Amino acid sequence: MNKLIWLHFLVAILVTLSCTQDDVEPTHFSPQLMEVPNGFDEIEFPNDNAFSKSRWELGKRLFYDPMLSLDSTVSCASCHNSEFAFSDDVPFSIGVKNRIGTRNAPTLANVAYHPYFTREGGVPTLEMQILIPIQEHDEFDFNIVLLAERLKADSSYVQMSIDAYGRELDAFVITRSLACFERSLLSGYSRYDHYENYGDIDALTQNEINGMELFFSDKTNCSQCHGGFNFTNYAFENNGLYHQYEDPGRFRFTGNMEDLAKFKIPSLRNINLTAPYMHDGSIQSLAEVINHYNSGGKNHPNKSALIHPLNLTDNEKAELLAFLQSLTDETFVNNPIFKNN
């Protein structure tokens, strides 16, 4: 090897060794459709609604189509915006004729894993849940039979329905295809996931690691309700938001006083993107949410025994906030396969 080649070789080594961590391109995840993230359970599909690309494509088109509402002004995406992890940025979303909803729109991320739906858990399947916004007075205010007739006037919808389900577009096809699309909204590529499930020990800062340890500690007990890969146990609890509630919560479904003002525990994934918070969107920021739990909340007969003053320092609150922000999945919210096109 001559001197010139040796010189180039040595320069290349020196350049490589001099690269800092900031110079290294981060790993960019480009998950395929229905790719289950590391650490997640496999998805179970109903017998009558196995996943297929044609069903997904039909469901995606319906999700973004305002024709699903009575006056063709509101779509599923109107209240479940991909920019906000398929939630909304207002306390109550606006339905047809500018009617205001009654509950804060939750994220649709990872709904494939939910054992039941709505804040009171009164709907057992995602397919059945699709019917609720369609008929709800403050949302689409429509009839699914009439909706099917409207959509069948479009020959491309008819063909997509036959390709996907082997039948004309009807209520069955509408509910199944929309559920098929929503099951694909998998979010598991946050910086926390890179740290915990993909072996990237540099994905979190020390403050975020401190916040993570606090989150899973006995001091806060956050993970008692927000545990598991989806950061929820799907139980129904009262978190001491009010002394008296206008919304009866799970009582609306069961009629049992012990369920009064209890609501399904939400996932904390992408929580930094889904403000405002609580069932009524009454808390504007994550810092305020932390202050609420730190205070122990207000007294209510059904308040969870886990809700009590935490006595966190300002530094601990800041670390906890930093960890919650690390649960944001930029890959998910920016994934072009979920965007309207």
N, C-alpha and C positions, 0 to 999 in steps of 0.2 A: 504494500500500500504506500503510494508516494505521499510526500509532505502535504500537498494540497488537499488530498482526500482526508488525511488525518485531521487537518485543520477544520474542514467542514464537519467531520465526525464529532470533534471536541466541542465545536460551537453548538451543534445540535443537542449534545448532552447538557451543556451549560444552560441553554435556553429552557430545556425540559425541567431541569432541577430548579431553575429560578422562578418557575410558574407558581403563583400563589393559588390558594383555593378559589379565590374570586375569578382567576383566569380560566378555570375549568368550566366547561359548559355543563349546566345541570342536566340531569336525566329528564328527558321529556317523554311522558307517558302518552301513548296514543292507543287507548284501549279499543278493542274491536267491539262491535255491537254485541251485547249480552255477555261480554267478558266479565266474569265474577272476580272482583278484586281479592287480593290476598287477605286472608283472615276472615272472609265472609262465608256464610253458609251457601250451599247450592240452592238455587231457586226451584220451588215447586210450582208446577203449572197445573191448572185444572184439566181434567180429562177432555173437556170439550173446547179447550182453548190453548193447545200447545203452541209454542212460539214458531212463527215462520216469518220470513222477510216480507211476504206479501201482506200478511195480517198487520205487521208492524207499520208498513208504508201506508196502509189504509188508515190505521189508527192515528198516525202522525198527521196525515192530511186533515182528518176530522178534528184533531186537537186544536189546530190553528184556524179552523173554519168558523166564522161568525154565523154561518147559516144554521148552526145548532141552536141559536137563540130565536125567540119569537119574532123579533124585528131585525134579525141578522146584523146586530151591532156588537155582540159579545161572544167571544170564543173561550175555550178552556184556558188558553194562553193569556187572556186578558187578566185573569186573577192568579195565574201560575206562570210567571215570567221567568224564562231561563236565566236572565240576568240576576235574579234574586233566588237562585237555586229552586226555581219553579214554585215560588211563593209570591207575595205581594209586598209593597212598601208602604201600605196605608193600613190603618186599624181595621177598616171594613172595606171590602172591594165593592166596586160599582157594577150593578147588573143592568138589565134592560131598563130603558126609560129612566136611567139615572137613579134607580132604586139602590139603596144602601143595604148591604148585607148585615148579618147579625153576629158573625164570628170572624175572627182573623183567619185569613187563608193560610193553611199550613203548607210547608214544603212537600213536594211530591218525590223528593229524593228517597230512594230505597223503599218506596211503598210496596214493592214486591214482597217484602218481609213482614208487613203488618198483619197481625192475626185478625184484626177487625178495623172498622173505619168510622169516621166522624169523631167529634170530641167526646161524645158519650159512648162510643163503641157499639152503636146499635145496628151496624151494617156488617154482615159477616164476610163478604167477598168484595174484591175490587170491581168485579163485573156489576154487582148490584149497586155499588157506590156511584157508578157512572150515571145512574138514573136520577140521583138526587139533584145535582145542579140543573139538569135538563128540565125537571118539573118544578123546581123551587121558584116561588113567586119573585124573590129578590135577586134571582140569578138569571136563568134562561127563560123561565116562565113558559115552557113549551110542552107539547105532548109528543112522546117519542114515536107514536104511530104516525102522527102528522109530519114529524121530522123525517121519518123514513120516506114518506110519499114525496116530500120536498126534494130530498136528495136523489131519489130515483129519476127525477126529471133530468138529471145530469148523466148522460150515457157513460162517462168515464168512471163515475162512482159505481154504476151498475157493473161494469166490467171488473173493477177492482174488487168488488164484493164477491163476484163469481170466482175470480182467481184465488181469493183468500179463503173463502168458506164454502165454495161450491153451491151458493144459493143467492137469491136476490137480496138486495140490501133491505134489512128489516131491523127490528129492535135487537134481536139476537146479535146480528153482525155489528151494529153500532156499539153495543156495550162490550162485546168481546174484543173488537179491534182497538178501541180506546184503552181498554185494560191491558192489552198486549203492548201497546206503545208505552204506557205508564210503567209497566214492569221493567222496561229497559232503562229507566232513569236511575242507573246505579252510580253511586258516589262513594268512592273509597280510595282517592288518590290525593288526599290532603298532605301537608307537610308532616302532620302527626302520623299518617299512614306510611309515609316514606321512612320515618324514623322507626316506627313500631313493626311494620309488616314487610318492608322492603330493604331493611338493613342499612339505611343511610343514617349513620350516627351523627352526621352534621346537619341534618334537616331541621332540627330545633335548636333554638338559642338556649343559653343557660336559664334565662328567665322563664322561658316556655317549659323547660324541663322541671323547674321548680314548681311552676303552676300545675303541671301534670301530676307531680307527686302529691301536691296539695289536693287536687281534684279527687285522687284515688285514696286519700288518707281517711282515717277515722275522724279527724278533726272536722272535715266538711261533710263527709258521707255523700258527696255528689253522685258517686258511682252506684250508690244503692238504688237510685231511681234512673240514673242515666248511665247504665252499664251496658256491656256487650258491644259487639262491633258496630251497632247502629246507635249507640249512646242513648238507649231507652229500654225500659223493661215492659213498656206498653201497658202498665198498670194505670189505675184511676186514683188520683189523689187530690186533696185540697191543699194548696200551698200557702194559705193565709193571706191571700191577696186582699180580701175585704172581710169586714165583719158581716155584711149582708151582700148577697149576690143577686143581680137582676137575672142572670142566666142560671137555671137550675142544674146545668151540667148533666151528669149521668142519671140523676133523678128523673129527668125527662124521659128516659128509656125504661128504667126499672120500676119507678114509683116508690122506691125504698128510701126512707129518710136518711139512712146511713150513706146514701149516694148523693145527697144534696150537695151541689157546688163542687163535685169532683169531676175532673177532666182527665182525658188520656194524656199520659206523660209524653211530650214530644221528643223527637230526636234532637240532639245538639249538633249534628253535622251541618256545616255551613251556617252555623248560628249567627255569625257576624254579618251575613247577607240577608237575614230574614226579619230584620226589625220592621215594625214594632212588635213587641212580645206579649205573651199571655193570650188566653182565649179571646180577649176583647181588644188586643193591641194597645193596652193602656200604659205600657212601659216602653219608652222610646229608645233606650240604649242598653247595651250589655252591662255597662258600668252600673246603671240603675238596677238591673236585674240582680247583680251581685250584692248591691247594697240592700235590696229587699231581703234576700236570703240571709245576709249577715245580720240583719235586724231581728230575724226570727218571725217576721210576718205578723199579721193581725190575728187575734183570737177568733176562732170559729169552731163550733162543735165537732166538725169533721176534719179539722186540720190534721195533717200527718204528724205523727210523733217524731218524724225525722226533721221537722222544721222547728228550729230553735236558734237563739242567738249564737253566732259562730265566733264573735270577738276577733275577727281578722284585722290585722294591721293594714295600713295603707299599702305597704309594700306587698303583702300577701294578696291583697285584692288586685293589685296591678299584675302580679305574676299569674293569678288565676285568669284574669282577662286575657293576658298574652297567650295562655294555653288555649282558651276557647277560640281565639282568633286563628290559631294554627289548625283548626278543624275545617277551615275553608278549602274547598277543592276547586282550584282554578281550572284544572283539566276538565272537570264536569261542567262548570258553568260556561266554559268557552268551547266545548266540544261541538264542532259544526254539524255532527249527525243529528243533534237535537234541535238545531235552529230551524226556523221557518225558511224554506227556500223554494 
